Amino acid sequence: MVTEDDARALALELPEATEKSHMGHADFRVRDRIFATLPKPGQMGLRLEQGDQAAVVATAPQTFAPAAGAWGRQGWTVVQLEHADPVELRELVIDAWRWRAPSRLVAEYDAAR
């Protein structure tokens, strides 16, 4: 099980990640581009590539679901934290950050890993 504090820590450990508020809930940004949210208690929203979204939803539908409406069609994915594997969630948070971060910052991050 992953807590909201764990999810917050995963997002904020990434380069230039900041926490702000949007529509009444916490969100996480890189260069003011949202890559993750905490939309409701026990949930995390991630901006994934559509292929990655389809894969996680197909393999673990109790944990992952597309967000409602156009948001989901854009790759926004809702994660039920109580069912999430911490290692998998960490990788998905990194993927979401990569999707929104500038390529130079991603290259610097990759070089440091």
Biopython code that builds the backbone (N, CA, C, O; Angstrom):
import numpy as np
from Bio.PDB.StructureBuilder import StructureBuilder

atoms = [
    (1, "MET", "N", (0.839, -1.187, 0.000)),
    (1, "MET", "CA", (0.000, 0.000, 0.000)),
    (1, "MET", "C", (0.884, 1.251, 0.000)),
    (1, "MET", "O", (1.920, 1.302, 0.663)),
    (2, "VAL", "N", (0.457, 2.229, -0.741)),
    (2, "VAL", "CA", (1.153, 3.511, -0.824)),
    (2, "VAL", "C", (0.246, 4.562, -0.187)),
    (2, "VAL", "O", (-0.952, 4.602, -0.465)),
    (3, "THR", "N", (0.808, 5.398, 0.652)),
    (3, "THR", "CA", (0.036, 6.484, 1.261)),
    (3, "THR", "C", (0.140, 7.736, 0.400)),
    (3, "THR", "O", (0.969, 7.810, -0.507)),
    (4, "GLU", "N", (-0.700, 8.709, 0.688)),
    (4, "GLU", "CA", (-0.611, 9.990, -0.021)),
    (4, "GLU", "C", (0.731, 10.661, 0.261)),
    (4, "GLU", "O", (1.301, 11.296, -0.627)),
    (5, "ASP", "N", (1.239, 10.530, 1.476)),
    (5, "ASP", "CA", (2.552, 11.100, 1.789)),
    (5, "ASP", "C", (3.645, 10.421, 0.968)),
    (5, "ASP", "O", (4.572, 11.083, 0.502)),
    (6, "ASP", "N", (3.540, 9.097, 0.790)),
    (6, "ASP", "CA", (4.508, 8.379, -0.053)),
    (6, "ASP", "C", (4.435, 8.889, -1.491)),
    (6, "ASP", "O", (5.464, 9.145, -2.116)),
    (7, "ALA", "N", (3.217, 9.036, -2.012)),
    (7, "ALA", "CA", (3.027, 9.501, -3.387)),
    (7, "ALA", "C", (3.581, 10.909, -3.558)),
    (7, "ALA", "O", (4.220, 11.216, -4.565)),
    (8, "ARG", "N", (3.335, 11.757, -2.576)),
    (8, "ARG", "CA", (3.857, 13.130, -2.613)),
    (8, "ARG", "C", (5.388, 13.106, -2.647)),
    (8, "ARG", "O", (6.006, 13.838, -3.421)),
    (9, "ALA", "N", (5.986, 12.278, -1.820)),
    (9, "ALA", "CA", (7.448, 12.190, -1.777)),
    (9, "ALA", "C", (8.017, 11.698, -3.109)),
    (9, "ALA", "O", (9.049, 12.192, -3.563)),
    (10, "LEU", "N", (7.351, 10.732, -3.733)),
    (10, "LEU", "CA", (7.803, 10.234, -5.036)),
    (10, "LEU", "C", (7.825, 11.357, -6.064)),
    (10, "LEU", "O", (8.787, 11.495, -6.819)),
    (11, "ALA", "N", (6.774, 12.150, -6.091)),
    (11, "ALA", "CA", (6.698, 13.245, -7.063)),
    (11, "ALA", "C", (7.737, 14.324, -6.785)),
    (11, "ALA", "O", (8.368, 14.837, -7.710)),
    (12, "LEU", "N", (7.915, 14.665, -5.523)),
    (12, "LEU", "CA", (8.797, 15.784, -5.179)),
    (12, "LEU", "C", (10.283, 15.431, -5.204)),
    (12, "LEU", "O", (11.127, 16.323, -5.112)),
    (13, "GLU", "N", (10.615, 14.146, -5.326)),
    (13, "GLU", "CA", (12.034, 13.780, -5.403)),
    (13, "GLU", "C", (12.622, 14.031, -6.786)),
    (13, "GLU", "O", (13.837, 13.947, -6.965)),
    (14, "LEU", "N", (11.785, 14.334, -7.754)),
    (14, "LEU", "CA", (12.255, 14.529, -9.126)),
    (14, "LEU", "C", (12.757, 15.951, -9.343)),
    (14, "LEU", "O", (12.269, 16.884, -8.705)),
    (15, "PRO", "N", (13.729, 16.126, -10.238)),
    (15, "PRO", "CA", (14.312, 17.448, -10.464)),
    (15, "PRO", "C", (13.270, 18.505, -10.835)),
    (15, "PRO", "O", (12.418, 18.297, -11.699)),
    (16, "GLU", "N", (13.371, 19.626, -10.161)),
    (16, "GLU", "CA", (12.538, 20.805, -10.385)),
    (16, "GLU", "C", (11.051, 20.571, -10.153)),
    (16, "GLU", "O", (10.229, 21.385, -10.574)),
    (17, "ALA", "N", (10.691, 19.473, -9.492)),
    (17, "ALA", "CA", (9.283, 19.220, -9.177)),
    (17, "ALA", "C", (8.857, 20.133, -8.038)),
    (17, "ALA", "O", (9.579, 20.318, -7.059)),
    (18, "THR", "N", (7.667, 20.694, -8.192)),
    (18, "THR", "CA", (7.094, 21.561, -7.164)),
    (18, "THR", "C", (5.659, 21.135, -6.908)),
    (18, "THR", "O", (5.005, 20.533, -7.760)),
    (19, "GLU", "N", (5.192, 21.458, -5.726)),
    (19, "GLU", "CA", (3.796, 21.187, -5.385)),
    (19, "GLU", "C", (3.032, 22.498, -5.374)),
    (19, "GLU", "O", (3.463, 23.481, -4.772)),
    (20, "LYS", "N", (1.907, 22.495, -6.038)),
    (20, "LYS", "CA", (0.999, 23.643, -6.037)),
    (20, "LYS", "C", (-0.408, 23.115, -5.842)),
    (20, "LYS", "O", (-0.603, 21.936, -5.544)),
    (21, "SER", "N", (-1.370, 23.974, -6.009)),
    (21, "SER", "CA", (-2.769, 23.568, -5.876)),
    (21, "SER", "C", (-3.512, 23.948, -7.144)),
    (21, "SER", "O", (-3.290, 25.014, -7.719)),
    (22, "HIS", "N", (-4.392, 23.063, -7.566)),
    (22, "HIS", "CA", (-5.174, 23.283, -8.783)),
    (22, "HIS", "C", (-6.551, 22.673, -8.575)),
    (22, "HIS", "O", (-6.663, 21.495, -8.235)),
    (23, "MET", "N", (-7.580, 23.448, -8.772)),
    (23, "MET", "CA", (-8.950, 22.968, -8.622)),
    (23, "MET", "C", (-9.195, 22.349, -7.240)),
    (23, "MET", "O", (-9.949, 21.386, -7.107)),
    (24, "GLY", "N", (-8.554, 22.911, -6.224)),
    (24, "GLY", "CA", (-8.801, 22.478, -4.860)),
    (24, "GLY", "C", (-8.037, 21.265, -4.388)),
    (24, "GLY", "O", (-8.323, 20.736, -3.314)),
    (25, "HIS", "N", (-7.068, 20.809, -5.167)),
    (25, "HIS", "CA", (-6.267, 19.664, -4.717)),
    (25, "HIS", "C", (-4.810, 19.856, -5.105)),
    (25, "HIS", "O", (-4.481, 20.681, -5.957)),
    (26, "ALA", "N", (-3.948, 19.081, -4.466)),
    (26, "ALA", "CA", (-2.507, 19.197, -4.713)),
    (26, "ALA", "C", (-2.175, 18.694, -6.108)),
    (26, "ALA", "O", (-2.741, 17.711, -6.587)),
    (27, "ASP", "N", (-1.245, 19.389, -6.745)),
    (27, "ASP", "CA", (-0.693, 18.884, -7.994)),
    (27, "ASP", "C", (0.817, 19.068, -7.970)),
    (27, "ASP", "O", (1.359, 19.834, -7.173)),
    (28, "PHE", "N", (1.475, 18.350, -8.859)),
    (28, "PHE", "CA", (2.931, 18.352, -8.918)),
    (28, "PHE", "C", (3.327, 18.741, -10.330)),
    (28, "PHE", "O", (2.799, 18.219, -11.312)),
    (29, "ARG", "N", (4.271, 19.674, -10.409)),
    (29, "ARG", "CA", (4.623, 20.280, -11.683)),
    (29, "ARG", "C", (6.122, 20.269, -11.904)),
    (29, "ARG", "O", (6.920, 20.265, -10.967)),
    (30, "VAL", "N", (6.467, 20.264, -13.163)),
    (30, "VAL", "CA", (7.838, 20.510, -13.572)),
    (30, "VAL", "C", (7.764, 21.641, -14.585)),
    (30, "VAL", "O", (7.118, 21.516, -15.626)),
    (31, "ARG", "N", (8.430, 22.746, -14.272)),
    (31, "ARG", "CA", (8.360, 23.944, -15.106)),
    (31, "ARG", "C", (6.919, 24.361, -15.379)),
    (31, "ARG", "O", (6.564, 24.734, -16.497)),
    (32, "ASP", "N", (6.111, 24.290, -14.350)),
    (32, "ASP", "CA", (4.707, 24.687, -14.357)),
    (32, "ASP", "C", (3.810, 23.807, -15.229)),
    (32, "ASP", "O", (2.698, 24.207, -15.570)),
    (33, "ARG", "N", (4.281, 22.620, -15.589)),
    (33, "ARG", "CA", (3.473, 21.653, -16.335)),
    (33, "ARG", "C", (3.116, 20.512, -15.389)),
    (33, "ARG", "O", (4.001, 19.854, -14.841)),
    (34, "ILE", "N", (1.836, 20.282, -15.202)),
    (34, "ILE", "CA", (1.364, 19.281, -14.240)),
    (34, "ILE", "C", (1.648, 17.877, -14.762)),
    (34, "ILE", "O", (1.307, 17.538, -15.895)),
    (35, "PHE", "N", (2.283, 17.064, -13.911)),
    (35, "PHE", "CA", (2.535, 15.665, -14.262)),
    (35, "PHE", "C", (1.844, 14.693, -13.307)),
    (35, "PHE", "O", (1.709, 13.511, -13.625)),
    (36, "ALA", "N", (1.408, 15.170, -12.148)),
    (36, "ALA", "CA", (0.737, 14.303, -11.180)),
    (36, "ALA", "C", (-0.167, 15.146, -10.293)),
    (36, "ALA", "O", (0.045, 16.348, -10.128)),
    (37, "THR", "N", (-1.179, 14.494, -9.724)),
    (37, "THR", "CA", (-2.111, 15.168, -8.825)),
    (37, "THR", "C", (-2.488, 14.225, -7.685)),
    (37, "THR", "O", (-2.262, 13.017, -7.753)),
    (38, "LEU", "N", (-3.055, 14.796, -6.661)),
    (38, "LEU", "CA", (-3.715, 14.034, -5.594)),
    (38, "LEU", "C", (-5.168, 14.517, -5.593)),
    (38, "LEU", "O", (-5.541, 15.357, -4.775)),
    (39, "PRO", "N", (-5.991, 13.986, -6.513)),
    (39, "PRO", "CA", (-7.330, 14.538, -6.728)),
    (39, "PRO", "C", (-8.337, 14.247, -5.621)),
    (39, "PRO", "O", (-9.203, 15.074, -5.339)),
    (40, "LYS", "N", (-8.231, 13.082, -4.995)),
    (40, "LYS", "CA", (-9.148, 12.672, -3.927)),
    (40, "LYS", "C", (-8.354, 11.849, -2.925)),
    (40, "LYS", "O", (-7.309, 11.298, -3.272)),
    (41, "PRO", "N", (-8.832, 11.757, -1.683)),
    (41, "PRO", "CA", (-8.135, 10.908, -0.724)),
    (41, "PRO", "C", (-7.969, 9.488, -1.269)),
    (41, "PRO", "O", (-8.919, 8.880, -1.761)),
    (42, "GLY", "N", (-6.749, 8.979, -1.169)),
    (42, "GLY", "CA", (-6.457, 7.623, -1.611)),
    (42, "GLY", "C", (-6.190, 7.467, -3.091)),
    (42, "GLY", "O", (-6.021, 6.348, -3.575)),
    (43, "GLN", "N", (-6.150, 8.581, -3.823)),
    (43, "GLN", "CA", (-5.907, 8.511, -5.267)),
    (43, "GLN", "C", (-4.764, 9.419, -5.687)),
    (43, "GLN", "O", (-4.495, 10.447, -5.067)),
    (44, "MET", "N", (-4.103, 9.007, -6.757)),
    (44, "MET", "CA", (-3.110, 9.846, -7.418)),
    (44, "MET", "C", (-3.459, 9.854, -8.898)),
    (44, "MET", "O", (-3.830, 8.825, -9.462)),
    (45, "GLY", "N", (-3.340, 11.007, -9.517)),
    (45, "GLY", "CA", (-3.524, 11.118, -10.956)),
    (45, "GLY", "C", (-2.165, 11.289, -11.608)),
    (45, "GLY", "O", (-1.326, 12.044, -11.116)),
    (46, "LEU", "N", (-1.943, 10.590, -12.718)),
    (46, "LEU", "CA", (-0.675, 10.675, -13.444)),
    (46, "LEU", "C", (-0.938, 10.940, -14.915)),
    (46, "LEU", "O", (-1.886, 10.403, -15.487)),
    (47, "ARG", "N", (-0.103, 11.765, -15.529)),
    (47, "ARG", "CA", (-0.203, 12.026, -16.964)),
    (47, "ARG", "C", (0.737, 11.046, -17.665)),
    (47, "ARG", "O", (1.950, 11.251, -17.692)),
    (48, "LEU", "N", (0.171, 9.986, -18.227)),
    (48, "LEU", "CA", (0.956, 8.952, -18.888)),
    (48, "LEU", "C", (0.769, 9.023, -20.396)),
    (48, "LEU", "O", (-0.208, 9.588, -20.889)),
    (49, "GLU", "N", (1.708, 8.447, -21.114)),
    (49, "GLU", "CA", (1.511, 8.270, -22.550)),
    (49, "GLU", "C", (0.354, 7.289, -22.706)),
    (49, "GLU", "O", (0.165, 6.414, -21.861)),
    (50, "GLN", "N", (-0.413, 7.427, -23.769)),
    (50, "GLN", "CA", (-1.616, 6.610, -23.928)),
    (50, "GLN", "C", (-1.314, 5.113, -23.972)),
    (50, "GLN", "O", (-2.099, 4.316, -23.458)),
    (51, "GLY", "N", (-0.202, 4.718, -24.571)),
    (51, "GLY", "CA", (0.161, 3.301, -24.599)),
    (51, "GLY", "C", (0.466, 2.769, -23.208)),
    (51, "GLY", "O", (0.079, 1.651, -22.867)),
    (52, "ASP", "N", (1.166, 3.575, -22.400)),
    (52, "ASP", "CA", (1.458, 3.175, -21.021)),
    (52, "ASP", "C", (0.173, 3.099, -20.205)),
    (52, "ASP", "O", (-0.005, 2.192, -19.392)),
    (53, "GLN", "N", (-0.716, 4.056, -20.429)),
    (53, "GLN", "CA", (-1.997, 4.038, -19.732)),
    (53, "GLN", "C", (-2.759, 2.756, -20.061)),
    (53, "GLN", "O", (-3.256, 2.083, -19.159)),
    (54, "ALA", "N", (-2.851, 2.420, -21.330)),
    (54, "ALA", "CA", (-3.583, 1.217, -21.738)),
    (54, "ALA", "C", (-2.979, -0.034, -21.109)),
    (54, "ALA", "O", (-3.704, -0.940, -20.696)),
    (55, "ALA", "N", (-1.659, -0.082, -21.037)),
    (55, "ALA", "CA", (-0.987, -1.262, -20.485)),
    (55, "ALA", "C", (-1.282, -1.436, -18.994)),
    (55, "ALA", "O", (-1.603, -2.542, -18.560)),
    (56, "VAL", "N", (-1.180, -0.377, -18.212)),
    (56, "VAL", "CA", (-1.409, -0.530, -16.772)),
    (56, "VAL", "C", (-2.876, -0.785, -16.458)),
    (56, "VAL", "O", (-3.191, -1.535, -15.535)),
    (57, "VAL", "N", (-3.769, -0.170, -17.213)),
    (57, "VAL", "CA", (-5.197, -0.398, -16.997)),
    (57, "VAL", "C", (-5.548, -1.848, -17.316)),
    (57, "VAL", "O", (-6.340, -2.472, -16.609)),
    (58, "ALA", "N", (-4.955, -2.382, -18.386)),
    (58, "ALA", "CA", (-5.243, -3.773, -18.777)),
    (58, "ALA", "C", (-4.695, -4.777, -17.776)),
    (58, "ALA", "O", (-5.315, -5.814, -17.541)),
    (59, "THR", "N", (-3.543, -4.486, -17.185)),
    (59, "THR", "CA", (-2.919, -5.457, -16.283)),
    (59, "THR", "C", (-3.403, -5.352, -14.843)),
    (59, "THR", "O", (-3.348, -6.333, -14.102)),
    (60, "ALA", "N", (-3.876, -4.178, -14.435)),
    (60, "ALA", "CA", (-4.310, -3.999, -13.038)),
    (60, "ALA", "C", (-5.488, -3.038, -12.959)),
    (60, "ALA", "O", (-5.341, -1.926, -12.453)),
    (61, "PRO", "N", (-6.663, -3.451, -13.455)),
    (61, "PRO", "CA", (-7.809, -2.539, -13.467)),
    (61, "PRO", "C", (-8.329, -2.147, -12.076)),
    (61, "PRO", "O", (-9.034, -1.147, -11.946)),
    (62, "GLN", "N", (-7.994, -2.912, -11.051)),
    (62, "GLN", "CA", (-8.388, -2.532, -9.697)),
    (62, "GLN", "C", (-7.525, -1.387, -9.167)),
    (62, "GLN", "O", (-7.894, -0.711, -8.206)),
    (63, "THR", "N", (-6.370, -1.177, -9.809)),
    (63, "THR", "CA", (-5.440, -0.140, -9.376)),
    (63, "THR", "C", (-5.475, 1.083, -10.278)),
    (63, "THR", "O", (-5.363, 2.210, -9.795)),
    (64, "PHE", "N", (-5.630, 0.876, -11.581)),
    (64, "PHE", "CA", (-5.520, 1.957, -12.563)),
    (64, "PHE", "C", (-6.786, 2.085, -13.397)),
    (64, "PHE", "O", (-7.412, 1.088, -13.760)),
    (65, "ALA", "N", (-7.154, 3.329, -13.695)),
    (65, "ALA", "CA", (-8.289, 3.595, -14.585)),
    (65, "ALA", "C", (-8.046, 4.929, -15.289)),
    (65, "ALA", "O", (-7.458, 5.839, -14.706)),
    (66, "PRO", "N", (-8.492, 5.048, -16.526)),
    (66, "PRO", "CA", (-8.404, 6.357, -17.178)),
    (66, "PRO", "C", (-9.269, 7.365, -16.410)),
    (66, "PRO", "O", (-10.332, 7.018, -15.895)),
    (67, "ALA", "N", (-8.808, 8.590, -16.341)),
    (67, "ALA", "CA", (-9.630, 9.645, -15.751)),
    (67, "ALA", "C", (-10.872, 9.837, -16.612)),
    (67, "ALA", "O", (-10.890, 9.432, -17.775)),
    (68, "ALA", "N", (-11.884, 10.436, -16.063)),
    (68, "ALA", "CA", (-13.146, 10.618, -16.783)),
    (68, "ALA", "C", (-12.985, 11.566, -17.975)),
    (68, "ALA", "O", (-12.212, 12.523, -17.938)),
    (69, "GLY", "N", (-13.731, 11.267, -19.015)),
    (69, "GLY", "CA", (-13.855, 12.160, -20.168)),
    (69, "GLY", "C", (-12.568, 12.404, -20.932)),
    (69, "GLY", "O", (-11.734, 11.512, -21.088)),
    (70, "ALA", "N", (-12.430, 13.622, -21.399)),
    (70, "ALA", "CA", (-11.287, 14.001, -22.239)),
    (70, "ALA", "C", (-9.964, 13.866, -21.496)),
    (70, "ALA", "O", (-8.935, 13.589, -22.112)),
    (71, "TRP", "N", (-9.979, 14.057, -20.183)),
    (71, "TRP", "CA", (-8.744, 13.912, -19.410)),
    (71, "TRP", "C", (-8.170, 12.510, -19.596)),
    (71, "TRP", "O", (-6.974, 12.351, -19.837)),
    (72, "GLY", "N", (-9.012, 11.513, -19.485)),
    (72, "GLY", "CA", (-8.569, 10.130, -19.653)),
    (72, "GLY", "C", (-8.063, 9.860, -21.061)),
    (72, "GLY", "O", (-7.084, 9.136, -21.244)),
    (73, "ARG", "N", (-8.725, 10.439, -22.058)),
    (73, "ARG", "CA", (-8.278, 10.253, -23.438)),
    (73, "ARG", "C", (-6.928, 10.917, -23.694)),
    (73, "ARG", "O", (-6.233, 10.557, -24.645)),
    (74, "GLN", "N", (-6.555, 11.876, -22.861)),
    (74, "GLN", "CA", (-5.259, 12.543, -22.978)),
    (74, "GLN", "C", (-4.162, 11.805, -22.201)),
    (74, "GLN", "O", (-3.009, 12.237, -22.201)),
    (75, "GLY", "N", (-4.509, 10.712, -21.551)),
    (75, "GLY", "CA", (-3.522, 9.930, -20.819)),
    (75, "GLY", "C", (-3.577, 10.066, -19.307)),
    (75, "GLY", "O", (-2.844, 9.376, -18.598)),
    (76, "TRP", "N", (-4.433, 10.944, -18.804)),
    (76, "TRP", "CA", (-4.533, 11.067, -17.351)),
    (76, "TRP", "C", (-5.119, 9.787, -16.781)),
    (76, "TRP", "O", (-6.162, 9.302, -17.219)),
    (77, "THR", "N", (-4.417, 9.258, -15.792)),
    (77, "THR", "CA", (-4.730, 7.954, -15.227)),
    (77, "THR", "C", (-4.884, 8.075, -13.720)),
    (77, "THR", "O", (-4.048, 8.681, -13.049)),
    (78, "VAL", "N", (-5.952, 7.498, -13.191)),
    (78, "VAL", "CA", (-6.208, 7.518, -11.746)),
    (78, "VAL", "C", (-5.641, 6.241, -11.138)),
    (78, "VAL", "O", (-5.900, 5.137, -11.619)),
    (79, "VAL", "N", (-4.865, 6.412, -10.074)),
    (79, "VAL", "CA", (-4.253, 5.296, -9.361)),
    (79, "VAL", "C", (-4.915, 5.179, -7.986)),
    (79, "VAL", "O", (-4.976, 6.150, -7.232)),
    (80, "GLN", "N", (-5.403, 3.994, -7.674)),
    (80, "GLN", "CA", (-5.923, 3.720, -6.333)),
    (80, "GLN", "C", (-4.717, 3.336, -5.468)),
    (80, "GLN", "O", (-4.182, 2.234, -5.595)),
    (81, "LEU", "N", (-4.298, 4.242, -4.598)),
    (81, "LEU", "CA", (-3.054, 4.054, -3.855)),
    (81, "LEU", "C", (-3.059, 2.814, -2.961)),
    (81, "LEU", "O", (-2.005, 2.210, -2.761)),
    (82, "GLU", "N", (-4.197, 2.423, -2.426)),
    (82, "GLU", "CA", (-4.235, 1.263, -1.539)),
    (82, "GLU", "C", (-3.850, -0.024, -2.266)),
    (82, "GLU", "O", (-3.418, -0.983, -1.626)),
    (83, "HIS", "N", (-3.996, -0.060, -3.579)),
    (83, "HIS", "CA", (-3.666, -1.243, -4.369)),
    (83, "HIS", "C", (-2.325, -1.113, -5.093)),
    (83, "HIS", "O", (-1.848, -2.079, -5.689)),
    (84, "ALA", "N", (-1.724, 0.055, -5.047)),
    (84, "ALA", "CA", (-0.526, 0.321, -5.845)),
    (84, "ALA", "C", (0.720, -0.339, -5.266)),
    (84, "ALA", "O", (0.928, -0.371, -4.053)),
    (85, "ASP", "N", (1.534, -0.860, -6.167)),
    (85, "ASP", "CA", (2.851, -1.377, -5.804)),
    (85, "ASP", "C", (3.811, -0.189, -5.760)),
    (85, "ASP", "O", (3.896, 0.554, -6.738)),
    (86, "PRO", "N", (4.530, 0.011, -4.664)),
    (86, "PRO", "CA", (5.405, 1.187, -4.550)),
    (86, "PRO", "C", (6.464, 1.289, -5.649)),
    (86, "PRO", "O", (6.749, 2.384, -6.133)),
    (87, "VAL", "N", (7.041, 0.166, -6.040)),
    (87, "VAL", "CA", (8.089, 0.187, -7.071)),
    (87, "VAL", "C", (7.487, 0.574, -8.424)),
    (87, "VAL", "O", (8.042, 1.403, -9.144)),
    (88, "GLU", "N", (6.352, -0.032, -8.758)),
    (88, "GLU", "CA", (5.699, 0.297, -10.025)),
    (88, "GLU", "C", (5.242, 1.755, -10.042)),
    (88, "GLU", "O", (5.404, 2.448, -11.047)),
    (89, "LEU", "N", (4.673, 2.218, -8.931)),
    (89, "LEU", "CA", (4.213, 3.604, -8.874)),
    (89, "LEU", "C", (5.373, 4.569, -9.051)),
    (89, "LEU", "O", (5.241, 5.576, -9.746)),
    (90, "ARG", "N", (6.503, 4.275, -8.433)),
    (90, "ARG", "CA", (7.667, 5.152, -8.585)),
    (90, "ARG", "C", (8.050, 5.276, -10.058)),
    (90, "ARG", "O", (8.312, 6.379, -10.537)),
    (91, "GLU", "N", (8.084, 4.163, -10.773)),
    (91, "GLU", "CA", (8.430, 4.198, -12.201)),
    (91, "GLU", "C", (7.404, 4.982, -13.012)),
    (91, "GLU", "O", (7.766, 5.704, -13.941)),
    (92, "LEU", "N", (6.131, 4.843, -12.665)),
    (92, "LEU", "CA", (5.094, 5.574, -13.390)),
    (92, "LEU", "C", (5.150, 7.076, -13.100)),
    (92, "LEU", "O", (4.908, 7.890, -13.991)),
    (93, "VAL", "N", (5.465, 7.438, -11.869)),
    (93, "VAL", "CA", (5.628, 8.860, -11.542)),
    (93, "VAL", "C", (6.791, 9.435, -12.340)),
    (93, "VAL", "O", (6.696, 10.544, -12.866)),
    (94, "ILE", "N", (7.886, 8.689, -12.433)),
    (94, "ILE", "CA", (9.025, 9.137, -13.240)),
    (94, "ILE", "C", (8.611, 9.271, -14.703)),
    (94, "ILE", "O", (8.977, 10.246, -15.360)),
    (95, "ASP", "N", (7.854, 8.305, -15.220)),
    (95, "ASP", "CA", (7.380, 8.380, -16.610)),
    (95, "ASP", "C", (6.510, 9.616, -16.826)),
    (95, "ASP", "O", (6.647, 10.309, -17.834)),
    (96, "ALA", "N", (5.615, 9.889, -15.876)),
    (96, "ALA", "CA", (4.751, 11.068, -15.987)),
    (96, "ALA", "C", (5.582, 12.339, -15.977)),
    (96, "ALA", "O", (5.324, 13.258, -16.755)),
    (97, "TRP", "N", (6.578, 12.399, -15.100)),
    (97, "TRP", "CA", (7.469, 13.554, -15.041)),
    (97, "TRP", "C", (8.214, 13.712, -16.371)),
    (97, "TRP", "O", (8.306, 14.821, -16.897)),
    (98, "ARG", "N", (8.745, 12.619, -16.915)),
    (98, "ARG", "CA", (9.465, 12.650, -18.192)),
    (98, "ARG", "C", (8.589, 13.200, -19.316)),
    (98, "ARG", "O", (9.060, 13.957, -20.165)),
    (99, "TRP", "N", (7.324, 12.817, -19.314)),
    (99, "TRP", "CA", (6.383, 13.226, -20.352)),
    (99, "TRP", "C", (6.219, 14.746, -20.356)),
    (99, "TRP", "O", (5.993, 15.340, -21.410)),
    (100, "ARG", "N", (6.333, 15.376, -19.188)),
    (100, "ARG", "CA", (6.075, 16.810, -19.070)),
    (100, "ARG", "C", (7.340, 17.660, -18.931)),
    (100, "ARG", "O", (7.293, 18.869, -19.156)),
    (101, "ALA", "N", (8.459, 17.053, -18.566)),
    (101, "ALA", "CA", (9.693, 17.810, -18.339)),
    (101, "ALA", "C", (10.371, 18.165, -19.667)),
    (101, "ALA", "O", (10.207, 17.452, -20.657)),
    (102, "PRO", "N", (11.122, 19.252, -19.689)),
    (102, "PRO", "CA", (11.889, 19.592, -20.885)),
    (102, "PRO", "C", (12.950, 18.519, -21.166)),
    (102, "PRO", "O", (13.480, 17.912, -20.236)),
    (103, "SER", "N", (13.251, 18.293, -22.424)),
    (103, "SER", "CA", (14.181, 17.224, -22.807)),
    (103, "SER", "C", (15.564, 17.419, -22.179)),
    (103, "SER", "O", (16.221, 16.435, -21.839)),
    (104, "ARG", "N", (16.014, 18.645, -22.022)),
    (104, "ARG", "CA", (17.319, 18.897, -21.401)),
    (104, "ARG", "C", (17.334, 18.402, -19.963)),
    (104, "ARG", "O", (18.311, 17.802, -19.514)),
    (105, "LEU", "N", (16.256, 18.654, -19.252)),
    (105, "LEU", "CA", (16.167, 18.231, -17.856)),
    (105, "LEU", "C", (16.100, 16.705, -17.756)),
    (105, "LEU", "O", (16.703, 16.117, -16.858)),
    (106, "VAL", "N", (15.380, 16.071, -18.658)),
    (106, "VAL", "CA", (15.311, 14.609, -18.696)),
    (106, "VAL", "C", (16.692, 14.028, -18.978)),
    (106, "VAL", "O", (17.095, 13.049, -18.350)),
    (107, "ALA", "N", (17.413, 14.623, -19.913)),
    (107, "ALA", "CA", (18.761, 14.149, -20.243)),
    (107, "ALA", "C", (19.696, 14.274, -19.043)),
    (107, "ALA", "O", (20.488, 13.368, -18.782)),
    (108, "GLU", "N", (19.615, 15.376, -18.314)),
    (108, "GLU", "CA", (20.431, 15.561, -17.113)),
    (108, "GLU", "C", (20.075, 14.506, -16.055)),
    (108, "GLU", "O", (20.960, 13.944, -15.410)),
    (109, "TYR", "N", (18.792, 14.250, -15.886)),
    (109, "TYR", "CA", (18.328, 13.248, -14.924)),
    (109, "TYR", "C", (18.855, 11.862, -15.307)),
    (109, "TYR", "O", (19.365, 11.132, -14.458)),
    (110, "ASP", "N", (18.730, 11.509, -16.571)),
    (110, "ASP", "CA", (19.212, 10.205, -17.041)),
    (110, "ASP", "C", (20.721, 10.059, -16.854)),
    (110, "ASP", "O", (21.200, 8.989, -16.482)),
    (111, "ALA", "N", (21.457, 11.117, -17.107)),
    (111, "ALA", "CA", (22.917, 11.065, -16.965)),
    (111, "ALA", "C", (23.327, 10.872, -15.507)),
    (111, "ALA", "O", (24.346, 10.246, -15.216)),
    (112, "ALA", "N", (22.529, 11.413, -14.601)),
    (112, "ALA", "CA", (22.844, 11.307, -13.167)),
    (112, "ALA", "C", (22.458, 9.959, -12.579)),
    (112, "ALA", "O", (22.943, 9.591, -11.508)),
    (113, "ARG", "N", (21.589, 9.214, -13.264)),
    (113, "ARG", "CA", (21.126, 7.917, -12.740)),
    (113, "ARG", "C", (22.152, 6.900, -12.949)),
    (113, "ARG", "O", (21.958, 5.742, -12.578)),
]
sb = StructureBuilder()
sb.init_structure("model")
sb.init_model(0)
sb.init_chain("A")
sb.init_seg("    ")
for serial, (resi, resn, name, xyz) in enumerate(atoms, 1):
    if name == "N":
        sb.init_residue(resn, " ", resi, " ")
    sb.init_atom(name, np.array(xyz, "f"), 0.0, 1.0, " ", f" {name:<3s}", serial, name[0])
structure = sb.get_structure()
